[in-house]
Amino acid sequence: MAGEFPELTSFGTLFIYAGALEKALGGLATKVAEVAPDAAAKTLKTAIRKHGKRGIQLANMRRERLNEVVLQPLSGMDRGDYLPPAELPTDATAALAALADAEETAARFYDDAATLGGDVLMGVDKTFRKYGKQSREWAAGLRG
């Protein structure tokens, strides 16, 4: 799975990484939904749907709004700090906890990207902060 996530060396790779993160989290949430208790079903359904939408939105933002800064160097973020788990535990409770941890990691990724991007991201930092907030809310919902 780590091969899907590029090194965070430019603002362009930041968006590629974010797209891979959304795809991975949506896939993990889908797997957890198969074994999770009913109490987490609503949060999981929302997360699965929104991760798909967020991935599409990120691709569109990169294509439409970031032409000038795509190659601008980025420093201060290490991809290893934000990788989701490659596999989930088979136990439903442990799988929910692992997904909640992954959502918190995603929130940290988006918060850090928004902070580093600042003015360079031309307003995209607001979207990143929104994504971070959503991921923290989903993590809390998964933890019950």
Secondary structure as a PSIPRED ss2 file (coil, helix, strand):
# PSIPRED VFORMAT (PSIPRED V4.0)

   1 M C   1.000  0.000  0.000
   2 A H   0.000  1.000  0.000
   3 G H   0.000  1.000  0.000
   4 E H   0.000  1.000  0.000
   5 F C   1.000  0.000  0.000
   6 P C   1.000  0.000  0.000
   7 E C   1.000  0.000  0.000
   8 L C   1.000  0.000  0.000
   9 T C   1.000  0.000  0.000
  10 S E   0.000  0.000  1.000
  11 F H   0.000  1.000  0.000
  12 G H   0.000  1.000  0.000
  13 T H   0.000  1.000  0.000
  14 L H   0.000  1.000  0.000
  15 F H   0.000  1.000  0.000
  16 I H   0.000  1.000  0.000
  17 Y H   0.000  1.000  0.000
  18 A H   0.000  1.000  0.000
  19 G H   0.000  1.000  0.000
  20 A H   0.000  1.000  0.000
  21 L H   0.000  1.000  0.000
  22 E H   0.000  1.000  0.000
  23 K H   0.000  1.000  0.000
  24 A H   0.000  1.000  0.000
  25 L H   0.000  1.000  0.000
  26 G H   0.000  1.000  0.000
  27 G H   0.000  1.000  0.000
  28 L H   0.000  1.000  0.000
  29 A H   0.000  1.000  0.000
  30 T H   0.000  1.000  0.000
  31 K H   0.000  1.000  0.000
  32 V H   0.000  1.000  0.000
  33 A H   0.000  1.000  0.000
  34 E H   0.000  1.000  0.000
  35 V H   0.000  1.000  0.000
  36 A C   1.000  0.000  0.000
  37 P C   1.000  0.000  0.000
  38 D H   0.000  1.000  0.000
  39 A H   0.000  1.000  0.000
  40 A H   0.000  1.000  0.000
  41 A H   0.000  1.000  0.000
  42 K H   0.000  1.000  0.000
  43 T H   0.000  1.000  0.000
  44 L H   0.000  1.000  0.000
  45 K H   0.000  1.000  0.000
  46 T H   0.000  1.000  0.000
  47 A H   0.000  1.000  0.000
  48 I H   0.000  1.000  0.000
  49 R H   0.000  1.000  0.000
  50 K H   0.000  1.000  0.000
  51 H H   0.000  1.000  0.000
  52 G H   0.000  1.000  0.000
  53 K H   0.000  1.000  0.000
  54 R H   0.000  1.000  0.000
  55 G H   0.000  1.000  0.000
  56 I H   0.000  1.000  0.000
  57 Q H   0.000  1.000  0.000
  58 L H   0.000  1.000  0.000
  59 A H   0.000  1.000  0.000
  60 N H   0.000  1.000  0.000
  61 M H   0.000  1.000  0.000
  62 R H   0.000  1.000  0.000
  63 R H   0.000  1.000  0.000
  64 E H   0.000  1.000  0.000
  65 R H   0.000  1.000  0.000
  66 L C   1.000  0.000  0.000
  67 N C   1.000  0.000  0.000
  68 E C   1.000  0.000  0.000
  69 V C   1.000  0.000  0.000
  70 V C   1.000  0.000  0.000
  71 L C   1.000  0.000  0.000
  72 Q C   1.000  0.000  0.000
  73 P E   0.000  0.000  1.000
  74 L C   1.000  0.000  0.000
  75 S C   1.000  0.000  0.000
  76 G C   1.000  0.000  0.000
  77 M C   1.000  0.000  0.000
  78 D C   1.000  0.000  0.000
  79 R H   0.000  1.000  0.000
  80 G H   0.000  1.000  0.000
  81 D H   0.000  1.000  0.000
  82 Y C   1.000  0.000  0.000
  83 L C   1.000  0.000  0.000
  84 P C   1.000  0.000  0.000
  85 P C   1.000  0.000  0.000
  86 A C   1.000  0.000  0.000
  87 E C   1.000  0.000  0.000
  88 L C   1.000  0.000  0.000
  89 P C   1.000  0.000  0.000
  90 T C   1.000  0.000  0.000
  91 D C   1.000  0.000  0.000
  92 A H   0.000  1.000  0.000
  93 T H   0.000  1.000  0.000
  94 A H   0.000  1.000  0.000
  95 A H   0.000  1.000  0.000
  96 L H   0.000  1.000  0.000
  97 A H   0.000  1.000  0.000
  98 A H   0.000  1.000  0.000
  99 L H   0.000  1.000  0.000
 100 A H   0.000  1.000  0.000
 101 D H   0.000  1.000  0.000
 102 A H   0.000  1.000  0.000
 103 E H   0.000  1.000  0.000
 104 E H   0.000  1.000  0.000
 105 T H   0.000  1.000  0.000
 106 A H   0.000  1.000  0.000
 107 A H   0.000  1.000  0.000
 108 R H   0.000  1.000  0.000
 109 F H   0.000  1.000  0.000
 110 Y H   0.000  1.000  0.000
 111 D H   0.000  1.000  0.000
 112 D H   0.000  1.000  0.000
 113 A H   0.000  1.000  0.000
 114 A H   0.000  1.000  0.000
 115 T H   0.000  1.000  0.000
 116 L H   0.000  1.000  0.000
 117 G H   0.000  1.000  0.000
 118 G H   0.000  1.000  0.000
 119 D H   0.000  1.000  0.000
 120 V H   0.000  1.000  0.000
 121 L H   0.000  1.000  0.000
 122 M C   1.000  0.000  0.000
 123 G C   1.000  0.000  0.000
 124 V H   0.000  1.000  0.000
 125 D H   0.000  1.000  0.000
 126 K H   0.000  1.000  0.000
 127 T H   0.000  1.000  0.000
 128 F H   0.000  1.000  0.000
 129 R H   0.000  1.000  0.000
 130 K H   0.000  1.000  0.000
 131 Y H   0.000  1.000  0.000
 132 G H   0.000  1.000  0.000
 133 K H   0.000  1.000  0.000
 134 Q H   0.000  1.000  0.000
 135 S H   0.000  1.000  0.000
 136 R H   0.000  1.000  0.000
 137 E H   0.000  1.000  0.000
 138 W H   0.000  1.000  0.000
 139 A H   0.000  1.000  0.000
 140 A H   0.000  1.000  0.000
 141 G H   0.000  1.000  0.000
 142 L H   0.000  1.000  0.000
 143 R H   0.000  1.000  0.000
 144 G C   1.000  0.000  0.000
